[in-house]
């Protein structure tokens, strides 16, 4: 039993054999480019801002991905040491730019954990809280501090990485290292649109457990459908094909596209629950509707 997941039993012979046929993650990488309707996302974000709620593209995309993953849980599997594991949580890693102590540009990597009762608003708020704290020049998160410590001694980085790789392969990597590592994640996402750059198909790291990498690119005209007056945002997606079948990937992608086409479907809690404060608000509204006694 690993700290981040349990081994999947009862797999089909073909799927169980895939990690032996393709032992490295870079052997098993498939790539696809998805084009999402930029006008739909922008209109949705503007509508929410008029209602007093701020959202952004990355929060909507992460929410759509997570809701589709809850419906298609095999997308959250990962491969380690030729074995397929079911992750016991869902998290997303991403890079943010920050101002360095010297005033120049710097960057840090963050990891946000999502819950089954999340919705697009909760996900956005959680991400923004992380970003606000970690973009301060004087702030260093635990991952930054650990990396700085490793690099402080010439021989230490190579030894620590070797030791971490060996322990990880045998399921013995301590939980606190897994929590620190942005490479042990359900999905890694990068937003190149924020720096007005085209998308790329970014590799999934061999170190760690990243099975899917998504890269957001700057919006471009919809040249595929010949509608040059309409903008679409390209997503460069790289997937580890060993974690599930092509049919299961296709089902996931279909749900992912549907939620991005209808982002209002991301507003309710993904597990169908209702938050206590929402219930209180509904009860108060119902009391106001009741006629007062004469």
C-alpha positions in Angstrom: 0.0 0.0 0.0 1.5 3.3 -1.1 0.7 6.6 0.8 -1.0 8.0 -2.3 -2.9 5.0 -3.7 -3.6 1.3 -3.8 -2.8 -1.3 -6.4 -5.6 -2.1 -8.9 -6.5 -5.7 -9.1 -8.5 -7.6 -11.7 -7.3 -5.7 -14.7 -7.6 -7.2 -18.2 -4.5 -9.0 -19.3 -3.7 -6.4 -22.0 -4.0 -3.5 -19.6 -2.0 -5.2 -16.9 0.7 -6.0 -19.5 1.1 -2.4 -20.8 3.5 -1.2 -18.1 5.8 -4.1 -18.9 5.6 -3.4 -22.6 6.1 0.3 -22.0 8.0 0.6 -18.7 8.7 4.3 -19.0 6.1 7.1 -19.0 7.6 8.7 -22.0 7.2 5.5 -23.9 3.4 5.6 -23.3 2.7 9.2 -24.0 -0.2 9.9 -26.4 -1.0 13.5 -27.4 -4.1 15.3 -28.5 -5.1 18.9 -29.1 -8.5 20.0 -27.9 -10.0 23.3 -29.0 -12.5 24.8 -26.5 -14.9 27.6 -27.4 -13.3 30.8 -26.1 -16.5 32.8 -26.6 -18.5 30.5 -24.3 -15.9 30.5 -21.5 -15.4 34.3 -21.7 -19.1 35.0 -21.8 -19.6 32.7 -18.8 -16.8 34.4 -16.8 -18.2 37.9 -17.6 -21.7 36.8 -16.6 -20.3 35.6 -13.2 -18.4 38.8 -12.7 -21.5 40.8 -13.3 -23.1 38.7 -10.6 -20.2 39.6 -8.2 -18.3 36.3 -8.5 -14.8 36.2 -10.1 -13.6 33.2 -12.1 -10.9 32.6 -14.6 -10.1 30.2 -17.5 -7.9 27.9 -15.5 -10.4 27.4 -12.7 -13.1 26.5 -15.2 -10.9 24.1 -17.0 -9.7 22.4 -13.8 -13.3 22.2 -12.5 -14.4 20.6 -15.8 -11.5 18.2 -15.7 -12.2 17.2 -12.1 -15.9 16.7 -12.6 -15.2 14.5 -15.7 -12.6 12.6 -13.7 -15.2 11.9 -10.9 -17.4 10.4 -13.5 -14.5 8.5 -15.1 -12.3 7.6 -12.1 -9.7 5.6 -14.1 -8.3 8.9 -15.4 -6.9 9.3 -11.9 -4.9 6.0 -12.0 -1.1 6.1 -12.2 1.7 3.7 -13.0 4.6 3.0 -10.8 7.2 0.3 -11.1 5.1 -1.5 -13.8 2.1 -1.6 -11.6 -1.2 0.4 -11.9 -2.5 2.2 -8.9 -5.7 4.0 -8.0 -5.0 7.3 -6.4 -6.6 7.9 -3.0 -7.0 11.7 -3.6 -7.2 14.2 -6.5 -4.8 17.1 -6.8 -3.6 19.5 -9.5 -0.1 20.9 -9.9 0.6 24.2 -11.7 3.3 26.8 -12.0 2.8 30.5 -11.1 5.1 33.4 -11.8 6.2 35.5 -8.8 8.5 38.5 -8.2 11.9 37.3 -7.0 13.7 38.8 -4.0 16.0 40.7 -6.4 13.0 42.2 -8.2 13.3 39.9 -11.3 10.9 37.2 -12.5 10.8 34.0 -10.6 8.4 31.0 -10.5 7.1 28.4 -8.0 5.1 25.3 -8.3 1.9 24.8 -6.3 -0.4 21.8 -5.7 -4.1 22.1 -4.9 -6.1 19.2 -3.5 -9.8 19.0 -4.6 -12.7 17.4 -2.7 -15.8 15.6 -4.1 -18.1 18.3 -2.7 -16.2 21.0 -4.6 -17.7 23.2 -7.4 -16.1 25.7 -9.8 -16.4 28.5 -7.2 -14.7 26.6 -4.4 -11.9 25.5 -6.7 -11.3 29.0 -7.9 -11.2 30.4 -4.3 -8.8 27.7 -3.2 -6.5 28.3 -6.1 -6.5 32.1 -5.6 -5.7 31.7 -1.9 -2.7 29.6 -2.8 -1.6 32.0 -5.6 -2.0 35.1 -3.4 0.3 33.8 -0.7 2.9 32.1 -2.9 3.4 35.0 -5.4 4.8 37.3 -2.6 8.5 37.8 -3.1 9.2 37.1 0.6 7.3 33.9 0.7 8.7 30.4 0.1 6.5 27.4 0.2 7.5 24.0 1.5 8.5 22.8 -2.0 10.7 25.8 -2.6 12.4 25.4 0.8 13.0 21.7 0.2 14.5 22.3 -3.2 16.7 25.1 -1.9 18.0 22.7 0.9 18.8 20.0 -1.7 20.8 22.4 -3.8 22.7 23.8 -0.9 25.2 20.9 -1.0 26.9 19.8 -4.3 26.3 16.0 -3.9 22.9 16.1 -2.1 20.5 16.7 -5.1 21.7 13.6 -7.0 21.6 11.4 -3.9 18.2 12.6 -2.7 16.7 12.2 -6.2 18.2 8.7 -6.5 16.9 7.7 -3.0 13.5 9.2 -3.6 13.2 7.3 -6.9 14.1 4.0 -5.3 11.7 4.5 -2.4 8.9 5.6 -4.7 9.3 2.5 -6.9 8.8 0.3 -3.9 6.0 2.4 -2.4 8.1 3.6 0.6 8.4 7.3 -0.2 7.2 9.1 2.9 3.8 10.9 2.6 5.4 14.3 3.4 7.7 14.0 0.3 4.7 13.0 -1.8 2.8 16.0 -0.5 5.8 18.3 -1.3 6.4 16.9 -4.8 4.4 18.7 -7.6 5.3 15.6 -9.8 3.1 13.3 -7.7 -0.2 14.7 -9.0 -3.4 13.7 -10.7 -2.9 16.3 -13.4 -0.3 19.0 -14.2 -1.5 22.1 -16.0 0.3 25.2 -17.3 -1.3 28.4 -18.6 0.9 29.7 -21.5 -2.1 31.9 -22.6 -1.3 34.1 -19.6 2.0 35.0 -21.2 0.5 35.2 -24.7 2.3 32.1 -25.9 1.1 29.2 -28.0 0.4 25.8 -26.5 2.8 22.9 -26.5 2.5 19.2 -25.8 4.4 19.0 -22.6 5.8 15.6 -21.5 4.6 13.8 -18.4 7.5 13.6 -15.9 9.1 10.2 -15.5 9.8 11.1 -11.8 6.5 11.0 -9.8 3.1 9.9 -10.9 1.8 12.5 -13.3 -0.5 10.8 -15.8 -1.9 13.8 -17.7 -0.4 17.1 -18.6 -2.5 20.0 -20.0 -1.1 23.1 -21.6 -3.4 26.1 -22.2 -2.4 28.2 -25.2 -3.4 31.7 -26.3 -6.7 31.8 -28.2 -6.6 31.5 -32.0 -9.2 31.8 -34.8 -11.3 28.7 -35.3 -9.4 27.7 -38.4 -10.5 24.0 -38.1 -14.2 24.9 -38.8 -13.3 27.8 -41.1 -14.8 30.4 -38.8 -12.1 32.9 -38.5 -14.3 35.4 -36.7 -14.6 33.0 -33.7 -11.8 32.4 -31.2 -10.9 29.0 -29.6 -8.4 28.1 -26.9 -6.1 25.2 -27.8 -5.3 22.7 -25.1 -2.2 20.5 -25.6 -3.0 17.3 -23.7 -0.4 14.5 -23.1 -1.7 11.3 -21.5 -0.2 8.1 -20.2 -2.0 5.5 -22.2 -1.3 2.7 -19.7 -3.8 3.8 -17.0 -7.0 3.0 -18.9 -8.3 1.9 -22.3 -8.9 4.1 -25.3 -12.7 3.8 -24.8 -12.4 5.1 -21.2 -10.2 8.0 -22.3 -12.8 8.8 -25.0 -15.6 8.8 -22.5 -13.7 11.1 -20.2 -12.9 13.5 -23.1 -16.6 13.6 -24.1 -17.6 14.6 -20.5 -14.7 17.1 -20.3 -15.9 18.8 -23.6 -19.5 18.8 -22.4 -18.7 20.6 -19.2 -16.6 23.2 -21.0 -19.4 23.8 -23.5 -21.9 24.1 -20.6 -19.8 25.6 -17.7 -23.0 26.3 -15.7 -23.0 22.6 -15.0 -19.9 23.2 -12.8 -21.8 25.4 -10.3 -23.4 22.7 -8.2 -21.4 20.5 -5.8 -20.0 17.7 -7.8 -21.2 15.0 -5.4 -24.7 16.4 -5.4 -24.5 17.7 -1.8 -25.7 21.1 -0.5 -23.5 23.2 1.7 -24.9 24.2 5.2 -24.7 27.9 4.4 -26.7 27.3 1.2 -29.4 25.4 3.2 -29.6 28.3 5.7 -30.0 30.7 2.9 -32.8 28.7 1.3 -34.6 28.3 4.7 -34.4 32.1 5.2 -35.8 32.8 1.8 -38.7 30.4 2.4 -39.4 32.1 5.7 -39.6 35.5 4.0 -42.1 34.1 1.5 -44.4 32.8 4.3 -47.3 35.3 5.0 -47.1 36.9 8.4 -49.8 36.2 10.9 -52.4 38.9 11.5 
